[in-house]
């Protein structure tokens, strides 16, 4: 379904993002290999901006890391968009709580609004730093 939707839009895509829970991570490509992608330095820069923006709002600490560092996994949509459709900026947000929390997938109600606010800030930082915007400024 994702494939059929995105393939016709390939030339219009500038960013692909997925949201998951939980662990407070910002995951960059790739998840199926420990080999760094050729645009690794760009991903580090983008991720650093995202986690800084998230922390600035309410102090939540997200970690910027490659997807494979969480656990190697093949077949995720972000890697497919990166490799098959050729899009540099494909990322995954792993939302609150952090991995040590006793709440797991059941985020306490009093953290829902803060999670949304900080992740909007993170998304805006992401958009400001994607490759499309860098090329536009050249």
N, C-alpha and C positions, 0 to 999 in steps of 0.2 A: 504494500500500500504506500509506504513512504517513497519507495523507488519510483513507482508510477507517478506520484505527485511531483517529486523533485526533478526527475530527469528532464521534462520539458522546460523547467525553469533554470536549468544549469547555468546559462549565460547571464541570468539576472541575480543569482545568489551572491551575496557579499559576506554573509555570516550564517552559521548554523549553531544553535544552542539547544541543549537538552537540560532538563531539571530533574533531579532525583533526590531521594533522601536515603540516607542521612550520612553525616561525617564532617561537614563543614570543610569541603574541598572544592578547589577549582581545578578541573582536570583538563589537561591539554593533550593533543594527539601524541602518540598513538597508543592504543591499548593492547594490540596483539603482538607487539615486539618491543624488546628493550632497546633496539636501535633508534637513535634520535632521528627525527625527520629533518629534512634539509632546512626547514624553516623554524628549527628549534629555538634559536635566539629570539625570533619574533614572538613565539609563544611564551617564552620566559618573561619578556617585556610586557606583553599584554596581561599575563597572569599576575604579575607584580602590581600593575595598576589596578586590577580588579580587586585583589585581596586588600590592598591599601584603602580603596574606596569603601569596601564593606566594613573594615575595622573602624574607619573614621565615624561612621554613623552611631553605632552602639557598643563598639569595642569588641565585637565578635571576631575571633581569630580563625580565619580560613587559611588553608594551606594550598599553595600553588604547586601542583605536581603533575607529572605525566600520568596518563591513565594506567599505563602498565605498572607503575609503582604501587598502585592500589592493589591490583592483582591482574595478571595477564588475562585478557579476554578477547575473543575474536567475534566478529559479527555485529559489533555495535554500529549504530547509524552514523555517529560522528566520524568514526574511522572510514566508513564507506563513503561519506560525502567528501572527506579529505582526500582519499586515495582515488576513488573512481570518478567523482565529479571534479576533482582538482581544486577544491576550495581550501585555502590556507587556514582560514579562521573557523574552526569547528571545536566546540568546547562543551563541557558538562559541568554544571553546578551541582554539587552534593550539599543540600541544605542542612540546617540545624536538625537535631542537636549534634554535638561533636561525638566522635566514636566512643568516648569513655562515658557517655551519659547513660543513666539507667532507663531513659525514656525510649530510646531506639526510634522506631518509626512513629511512635505516638508523641508528637511534639506537644508540650503543654500549651494550653490555650493562651496563656499570657506571653508566649514567645512568637505567636503567629504574626502579629502586626510588625514587630521588630524584624523578623525574618524577611518579610515582604519589603519593608523599607530599605534594609541594608542591601538586599539583592537587586532592587531597582537601581540603587547607587552603583553597585557592581556592574550591572548591565550597561548603564550609561558610560562608565569608564571603559568597558569592553568596546562599545560602539565607537568611542572616541579614538581607540587605538588599533582598530582593525586595519588590515593591509589595504583595503579599498580606500580608506581615508588617507593613509600615507601616500598612496599613488596619486590621489587627487590633489594633494598639496605640492607634488613635484612639478 
